[in-house]
Amino acid sequence: MQEPQEIPLRHRDLNWLSFNARVLQEAEDKINPLYERIRFLAIFSSNLDEYFRVRVAQLRQMKRVEKSIRKKLALKPSKITREILEEVKLQQQKFGEIYQKQILPELARNNIYLLDAGHFNDLQRKFAANYFQQEVVTHIKPQIIDISRKNELFLENAELYFVVNFINKEKLGIVNIPVGKCGRFVKLQGDGQKNSITFLDEIIRSQINSLFQDQEIEGVYEIKLSRDAELYIDDIYEGALAEKIYDSLGQRSDGQPTRLLYDAEMPDFLHKRLRKLLNLGKIDMMPGGKYHNFNDFFSFPDPTKNPDLHFRELPEIEHKVLANSRNYFETISKKDQAVHFPYMSFSYVENFLEQAVNDKEVIAIKISLYRVADESRLTSLLLKALENKKKVTVFVEAKARFDEENNIVWGRKFEKKGANVIYSYPKIKVHSKIMLVQRMEDDKLINYSYIGTGNFNSETSKIYCDHAIFTSNKQIAKELSRLFKVLEGELIIPREKNLLISPFSTRQEFIKLIYNEIDNAREGKKAKITAKMNSLEDPEMIDLLYKASNAGVEIRLLVRGFTCLIPGIKGLSENIYITSIVDRFLEHGRIYIFENGGDEKMYYGSADWMSRNLSRRIEVLSPILDKEIAQEFKEILDIQLKDNVKARIQDAEEKNEYVQKGENEKSVRSQYEIYNYLKEKHSL
């Protein structure tokens, strides 16, 4: 691990909040239809939950690290945590304003009413009582906590509960809200022509007295406890330093409480009592609104079925070549083929795999799976390949965050059917999105490669913007084949010349490419770096970009998530301009272009400019060798760089201001422009 460099860097966790603020902007942006704005509130809430489970949990644990190590790493976990909580409180206030003052009134204008129990009419109250008895009560487990006995209270991670305040202050009630069993929203009956919906919470609230008939109730308040996920130290630190941190932390049980979100109307004495029962500190207490778990709004019902309240449908674009290809191997051997999601269907990947499964000449299929979906066409095809006596190698990432259990279950299924299943090694993850199909043609082994920027998941491909290329290029396929041999333990180093493979060559090659631009700028030649990625965090890369900026290299970055680089500072980064696009789909592709003295070099693949992607994960970035596809990628990226509807400027002040359209400029909402571009390009 290198010593931290004295270069200006933003803290990644603070800047991540700036990204989530852009998600919140989408909930406020009236360009988006009403139900899509509700969905962005759900995304914001879901993002924040994971952030507290992973990032804030890590900061809290870092407070226990030896002082000497914290000093060496310039760690200030308490200070950063305080700053985070201050910003989160401001964002949650904004969230509440958007929900209360914009979303609810607009729902009402569309004849949709989200009611609390206090606004039920007589028929609705009767319906709520019947619904509670018939659908809910069997899933409820009310508890009475006797304070005098100093009970400790256990709450499940991310589940909703009511805390019931009794007049008898020696006791309090706890009631679970069984969203998993009953759903979060209930369509009310008895409202005439209106479309009235309520929370399951309100159905239970209206019947709470029936659960505690021996107690007199003063108040009912909703709470939610977040517990930490496993510490992913290796995502940030490496080698001996990571081991020192682990040793310093000592033994700990996963799932420690990290945040109690509670109704801000709760009396002080009650949330202090809860804090004690749950063994939480003051810093772990987060006041919020009446309702929590807004990620449940992903499933908020639309009783009107009004298409104007949703994004208009974008039919998948048919690939002009693959859509009519009966033999992908013949097609790909003639020319590389690129696909772009979600504008095109993931079925092109599945069709390729299906042809491989059923082709008698195919002898082997190798694939890396970072996040394995539940039952899918792709997993079924891999199982069928084994039935068809193909040699199948599946590399399963056993430590994909929150997907470990599902990944291991699928790994065992593949093993049981005879696949060669390889799990990730300690201290290193496999994040690459690669597939290799080996086929005998005229007694020669021919390799067909697939390299992408997104996971092999048909569901996420509908919402993630990703790119992939099918190729039979001999050099690419040979190097990819060697990488699979590394994963299989047959080789130690893949010895690549074309591909960039982390942790073997990616960092070194990017360093060369940036220094080349610096040299060209100093010689008065045109020098430019254009890069699109999800996150920018690696100190060495940032330091080089600062040097390139000072040398006169024009640097144009598109970074969706957080960036630790501070742009626009005179004498440091004045030649660096960064925007971020948050829109209907999640930008997920990575593309890197270097001017290279007029002979451009372009790469795409799975790696961001983060330390973990460059040094501690198996990643694959590929050059785009087909000139037509290279031009296609460049034109897509160019559209995104011109976005003046959904692009935000990432400046030193982190104001998240939208890019302003010039007086004579046309509006460019890049995701829709790319859709139209690809539709025209692939029209038959």
N, C-alpha and C positions, 0 to 999 in steps of 0.2 A: 504494500500500500504506500503510495507516495505521500509525502508530507503535504498538508493543505497549502495551496499556493495563495500568496497575498494578492489576489485579484478580486475586483468587485463582483460579488455574486449575490443574487437574491436567495432567500431561503426557500427551498422547494415547496415546503408545506404551506407557507404563507402565500406563495404565488399560485399554488393549486386552488386556493380559495378564490383567487381572481378568475380562474377558469370556471369554477362553479357559479360565480357571479354572472358570467356570460350565459350560462344555462338559465339563470333566473331572468336575465334580460329577455330571453326567448318567451318566457311565460308572460312577460309584460308586453311583448311586441304584438300589436294588433294586426300586423301583416299575417300572423299565424291564425288559423281558425281556432275557435273556442276550445274544442276538445284537444287540440294539439297543445294549446297553452296549458291546459290541465295536465297533459302528459309531461310537459317540461317541469311543472311543479313536482311531479312524481320522480322524474330523473334527478332533479336537484336534491330531493329528500333521500333517494336511494344512494346517490353519490356521497352525501354527507354521512350516512350511516356507515358505509364502508371506510370512509376517511377516519372516523372515530375508532372503528374496530382495528384499523391497521396503523395509520400514521400517528394519531394522537396517543394510541396505546403504546406505540414505540417510544414516543417522547416521554411518556410517564415512566416507562421502565428505564429509560436512559438516566433518569434522575438517581437511580440506584447504582449506576456505574461508578467505579472508583474515580475520585476527583482528578487524579493524575491523567487518566485516560480521557476524561471529559475535556481537560485543559488542552491535551495534545490535539484533540479533534475540534477544538474551539466550540464545543457543545454547550449550549445554554438552554437546556430543555424547559426549565421553569419559565424563563422569559418568553420563549417562543410559544409555549402553551398559553400563557396569559394573552399574548397578542392574538393567537388563534381564537380564543374564546371571545375576546372583544369583537373581532371581525364577524364571527359566527352569530353573535347576538344581533349585530346590525343587519346581517343578511336575513336572519329569521324574522326580524321586525319587518323588513321589506317583503319577505315571503307572506307574512300575515296581511299586510296592506294589499298586496296583489290579490290574494285569495278573497278577503272580505270586501274590498272596495271595487274590484274589477270582475273577478270570476263569478262570484255569487250573483251580483246584479245582472251580469250578461246571461247567466243561466236563466234567471227569472224572465228576462226579456224574450227568451226563446221558449217560454212556458215550461221550464224545468226548475223544480224547487227542491233544494236540499234542506230539509227541515230538521230542527232539533226537537226533543221531546216536549219542550215548552210550547211549541207551536202546533202540536197535533190537535186536530179537531176531535170531536167525540167518536166518530167512526174510525178515525186513524188510531186513537187510543185503544179502542176495542180490538182493532186488527193487531196492534203491537202486542197486546196482552196474549192474544191467541197464538201469534207467531212465536212469542217467547216460550210458551208452554209446549208447543208442538215441535219447534225446530231448534231451540237454543238451550233450554234449561238442563237437558241431559249432559251438555258439554261444559256446564258451569261448575266450578269447584270453589265455593266461597270459604274464606278462612277468617277466623277472629284471632287477632294477635293480642295476647295479654302482655302489656308493657311491663308490668311489675315482675314478670318472670324472665325478662331480658332475653326474649327469643331472638334468634337471628332469622332474618327473612331471606328466602331464596326466590329469585325471579328468573325466569328463562330469558335468554338473550333475545332482544328485539320483539318480544311479545308484549301485547298491550294488557294493562290492568287498570282497575279502578281502586283507588284508596278511598275508603269510606270513613269519614270523620263522625264519630258518635258523640253524643252529649256526655256520655261516660268516658272521660279522657284517659282512663286506665286501659282502654281497649281501642283498637282500630280494625276495620275490615279490609280484606283484600279480595277482589273478584277478578278472575281472568276473563278476557274478552276473546272468545274462541274463533278468531277470524279464519284460521286454517280449516276449521270444520264447517263454518256457516257462511263464509264470505264476509266482505266488509260492508256491502251496500244492500239495502232492502227496498224494493219498490212498494210504496204504501198504497193501500186500497182505501177507498172512501173519500176521494178528493174530486169527484166530478170529472171535469174536462182537463184538470191539471195533471202534470206528470210529476208526482211527488216522490222523492227518494229520501231515505234517511240512512244514517250510519247504524251498523249493528250495535255500536256503542250506545246509541240513543234508545234502541229497543230495550237493552239491558238496564240503562239508566232509569227508564220509565217504570221498570219492575223491581228496582233495587230493594224497596221496602219488603217485598215478599221473601227476600233472601235473608233478612235480618229482622225477623218479627219480634225478637226480644229486646231489640236495641232501638233507641231513638236517634235518627240520623240528622246530622247538622249540615253535611256537605259531601259531595262526591267529586273526585278529581282523577283525571287520567294520568298515568305514568308509563314510561317505557325505559327499560334498562338496556344499555349496550355493553356487551362484554368484548374483551379484546380477542383478536385472532392470534394465531401463532406469530411470534416475532420473526420477521424476514430480514435478519441482520445481514445475510449474504447478498441481499439486494443492494446494499449500500457499502458495506465494508468487506474486506477480503483477508484471507490468510491468517497470520498470527494475530493481527489486530482484532479480527472477528472472534477468534477463540478467546482472547483476553476479555472482550465484552461479555461473551457467554459466561466465562468463569466468574467475572465480576458480578453478574446478575445472580449467579448461584441457582439453586433449585427454585422453580416457580411452577405454579399450575396454570395451564392455559385457561382462558375464559374468565379472567379477573374482570370485575366491573370497571368500566371506564367513564360512563356518563349516565346520569339519570336525567331524563327529559321529563319535566313535570309541568302541570298547568300552573301558570303564573298567578292564578287566583287562589292557589292553595295557601292557607295561613302559615305564617313563619314557623310556628311551633310544630306544625305537622311535617313540613319538609325537613326540619332539623331532626325530628324523630325518625323519619325514613332514612336520613343520612346515617344515623347511628345504627339502625337495624341492618343496613346494607354495608356497613363499614366503608363508607365513602368519605372523601375529603370535600372541603368547600368547593374546590376547583372542579370537582366532578359533577356538580349540580348545575343543570342548565334549564332555566325557566323557558317555557314555550307557550303554545296556545292550548285551546281546549282539546284538540285532537292531535294525535301523533301518527307516525307511519303513513305519511302522505304518499309513499311509494305504492300504496294500495290503489291510488287513483289511476294507475295503469289500467285497471279494470272498471273504471267508473262507467256505469251504464248510460246509454243514450236512448231513452224511450221514444224519442221523436223520429229516430233514423234519418235525421236531416243531413244530407251529404255536404251541405255548406258549412257544417260544424267540424268537418274533418279535412285533411289534405286531400286534394283531388287525386284520383288513382293515376299512377304512372305505369302503364303496361310495360312489361319487360321487353327490352329490345332484342330482336332476333339477330344473332350473329350471322353476318352475311355469308360466311363460309361454313362454320360448324353446324349451323341450323340445318343444312342440307347434306351434311357429310354422313355417309353410312359407314365409313371406315376412317376413324380419326388417325390411325397410324399412317395411312397413305397421305391424308391431308397434311398432317404435321411434318411428315418427311419432306414434303414439297416446300413448305413455308411455315415459319413460326406463327402461332396464333395467340392473340391477346384477348383476355376477357376482363370486363370491368363490372364490379358489383357495387351497389344493388341494381344498377341500370340493366344488367343482363342476369340471366338465371344461373344459379349455382348448379343447375342440372347439367351444364356442359362438363363440369368436373365429374359429376356422377356418371354421365354417359361415357366419358373416357374410361372411368374405372370399370363400368359394366362391360364395355367392349373388351377390356383387358381380361376380365374375369371369364368371359365366354370364348376368347380367342385361343385356339389350340396351340398357336405358336408362342404365346406368352408363357414364360416359365417362372417369372418372379415379379412380385409387387412389393415395393418398400415405401413406407409412409411415416411421417412424424405427426403425432397427434398431441397438440398442446392442451386443448380443452375438448374432451370427448362429449358429444351430445348424447342425450338419451336415445333410445331406439331411433335409427334413421336409415335412410336408403344407403348411405355410405357404409355404416357399420354392418348392415345386412349384406352388402356386396363383398365386404372383406371376409365375412364368414362363408359366403358362397364360394369365394375364391379358394378357400381351404377345402371345401367339399369337392371342388373341381381339380384338386391336387396341385394347385399352384403353391410355390414357395412364397409365404407371406411373412414379411418382417414389419413389425409395428413398434415404433418407438413411442412409448407412453410417458408423458411428463407427469410424474407422480406428485409434483409439488406445485401444480398450477393453483394459484390462490383460490380457495373455496371450492375447488373442483377435484381435490385429491381423491375423495371417496369414490366418486363416479368414475374417474380415470382408472383407478385400481380395479374396480369391479369389471370394467370393460377389458382391461389388460388380462384379467383371469379368464374371461370368456374366450378371448382370442387364444390364450395359452391352451385352454381345454380342448379347442378345436385343432390344435397343432401348429399355431403360428409361433414364430420366433419373436417373443415379446421382450423388449429391452426397456427397463425403467431408468429414469434419470439418475445420474450419479450424485453422490453427496457433493454439495457445494457448487453444483453447476446444473442449470436448467437447459432444456432444449426448447427454444422458442421459434425455431425456423418453421416455415410452412412449405414443406417439400414432399414430392412424391416421385418415385422412379419406377418405370415399368420396363422390364427386360424381356426382349422378344427375339426369337431366332428367325432370321431372314437369310435364306440362301446359305445356311450353315454358319452364319455369322451372328454374334450377339449384338443386337442394336438396343441402345438405351433411349427411352423417351422420358423427358423430364417435365415436371410441373413445379414452378417456383412462384409463390404468391406472397402477398403482404397480410393476408387474413387467414383465420383458422378454417379448418375443414368442417364448417358448420352451416348447414343450409338455412337455419333460422336467423343466425346473426348476419348472414350474407344479405339478408333483406333490408338491413338497417345500417350496416357498416360499409363505408366507401373503401373498396379495396381493388387491387389490380393483380393479375396473374398472367403468366405466359407459358404456353405449351411449346416445347422445342425438342428437336432431335439433334441439335447441334452437338457434334461429337465431343468438343472440348468441354462444354458445359456439362454434358451428361457424364463424361469421364470423371470430372471433378466431383460431381454430385455423388457418383457411385463410390468414389473414394471416401467421401464424408460418411456415407452409410457404413462403410467398412470401419471407420473410426468409431462410430456409434456401436457397431457390433463387436468391437474389441480386436479387430484384425489388423488395424493400423493405428499408429499413435498420432501422426500428422497427415492431413489430407494433401499437402503439397499442391496448392491451387495457384493458378496464374491468372485466371479470368474471374472466377467468383471471389467475393470477399466473404470469408468465413470467420466469425468470432468463435473463440477468442484468439484465433491463429493469425489472421492477417488484416482484419477490418480496420482496427485502430491505426496500424502502421501505414496502410495504404491511404487512409483519409489524411493522415499527417503529411504524407508526400504530396498529395493532391493540393492541400491548402498551401504548403510551402511553395509549390510550383506557381500558384496564383500570386503569392507574395513576390516571388522573383520576377514574374512577368509584369506586375504593376510597377516595380522599381525600375524595370527596363523601359517603361513607358508604353507597354503593350496593354491591350484591353484585358482586364482581369475581373472575373465575376464568379461568384458562388451563389447558386440558387438551390435551396433545399426545403423539402417538406417533410415534417415528422410529427410525431405525437407529443414528444417531450424533449427538452434540451437541458441537460444537467451536468454532463461530464466536465470537470474543471479544466482538463488539458485541452479539450476541444474548444471550450469557451475562450481560454487564454489565446489559442491560435487564431480564433476569429477576431479577437481584439487586435492582435498583431496585424492580421490581414487588413482590418479596417484602417489602421494607422498607416499601412503601406499604400492605401488607396484602392484596395480591392472593393468592388461593389458587392455587397452581401444582402441578398433578399431571402428572408426566411418566412416560412409558413408553419407555425407551431400551434397545433390545436390545444394542447393542454398547458402544463406549466413550463416556464423557461427560467433558468437561473441566470441567463445572460441579461445584462441591463443595456438596452439599445439607446442610441441617440445622445450619448455623453461625449461632449467635445474633448478631443484628444484621446479618446478611448474607443468609442463605438459609433462615431457620427456617420459612418458609412454603412451602418447596419439598420435595416428596416424590417420590422416583424409585424405580421398580421396573424390573426386567428379566425377561423371560420367555425361557427356553431350554427347549425341549421337542421333541417328535417332529418338528415342522415348523419351518422357519426363518422367524421373524417378519420381514416385509419391507415391510409397508404403512406409509404415512405418513398420519396424520390430525391435523388441528389444529382445535381448537374454542375460540372466544372468547365469553365470556358476553355482552359487548356490551350491557349494561344490560337484559338479559332478551330481547333479539332476537338470538339466537345466530348467529354466523357460523362456518361449517364449511368446511374445505378438505381435499382429499385429492390425492395425486399422487406425483411422483417425487423431490421435494427433501427432504433432511435439513437440519437447521440446522448446516450446515458451510459454511465460507467458499467452498469450491469450488462447492457446490451453489447458493449464493446469488449468487455474483459471477462465476464462471468457467465455468459450464456452461449449456447450454440445458436448462432444466427447465420442466415445466408442472404447476401445481397448479390444481385446478378447484373452484369452489364446488359444493356439492351442492344443486341448486335444487328437485329433486323432494322434497316433504316426506316421503313414505313412505320413500324411499331414505335420506334424511337421518336419519330415525328408526332405520332398520335399521343404518346405520353407527354411530350413537350407542349403540345397544344392544349391538352387537358389541364396541365399545370399552369399554363399561361392564363387560361380562363379563370382559374382560382386566384391567381395573383391580381387579377383585375376586378375581383368581387368588390362591389361598392354598396351592397345591400346587407349582407350578413357577415362581412369581415370587420373585425375590431382591430384597432391599432394597439400594439403592445409597446407602450412607451415607458420611460423611466418612472413616471408617476402612477402607472397601472390604473389609468382612468377608464379603460375599456370603451373608449369612444369609437363609434362606428366610422368606417371610412366614408368620407363625404363624396358624393357624386359631383363632378365638375359641371359647370354651367351647360356645356354642349355635349356632355357625355351621356351615353345611354345607361340605363340601369342594368347592372350585371349581378344576378343572383346565381352564383356559379354552379350550384348543384342542378338547377333547372337548365342552365346554359349547356352544361356537359351532357345532360340527357338529350337535349335537342341536337347537339353536335354529333353524338354517337348514333342517334336515330337517323340523321341524314347520311352519315358515313356508312352505315350498315343497311341502308335502304336497298332493297333488292330490285 
